[in-house]
Amino acid sequence: MNAKQQALKVAAARALSDIVAEGYERIRKEAEPVFAELRKDSGTKSLDVEMPDGTVLGPLSILAGPATRKYRMSTLAAIVANDDPDELVEELRPEALTDPDLIEFVRDHMPHLLYRKIRDAHLKSLFKKTDSNGYLKDAAGTRIQVADVTRQEPTGEFRYKPDEGARAVVWKAWEAGELQPLIGDLLKPAIEAGEQHD
């Protein structure tokens, strides 16, 4: 095969790859509302993807809807005050100066001007330790709610992880013509484009 033929082979493979990738994204978008409804209606979190003969291709996980957390900073501060008091720092309000002597003076004479906050690095570690329901375990192992979690409806977003032999099974089914009725539209633009140039 000469260089021009190799170049054509590369260009054609790239074009077909792009067409298939676009088709795959379209199929994913069409599937998401179906999976969202399944998750909302029946609580289904995963499906085993199977060939018509029952051969399992791998699991498809239907993700929960996005969640947001609104942390209860005063609750976190109370936990840190009890468990890790060295991780609390005293600071003057933003309108005050940060001179250490002034902080000590204010602490002794005007403590109402001070507030305590958790060191940034420690706060980040607490956020990471907080579970998906907004609970954090203190040093004693007690679960304390430190964030209010608001869950949105599932969007249908999913993950699919093919089993080790899935590729060979799918390819064999494709060659046998078993999958064309199901996903033939994936390659239809490439086939039609080829027919137009004949």
Sequence and secondary structure as in RCSB ss.txt:
>XXXX:A:sequence
MNAKQQALKVAAARALSDIVAEGYERIRKEAEPVFAELRKDSGTKSLDVEMPDGTVLGPLSILAGPATRKYRMST
LAAIVANDDPDELVEELRPEALTDPDLIEFVRDHMPHLLYRKIRDAHLKSLFKKTDSNGYLKDAAGTRIQVADVT
RQEPTGEFRYKPDEGARAVVWKAWEAGELQPLIGDLLKPAIEAGEQHD
>XXXX:A:secstr
  HHHHHHHHHHHHHHHHHHHHHHHHHHHHHHHHHHHHHHHH   EEEEE TT  EEEEEEE    EEEEE HHH
HHHHHHHH GGGEEEEE TTS   HHHHHHHHHH GGGEEEEE HHHHHHHHHHS TTSEEE TT  EEE EEEE
E      EEE   TTHHHHHHHHHHTTSSHHHHGGGTHHHHHHHHHT 
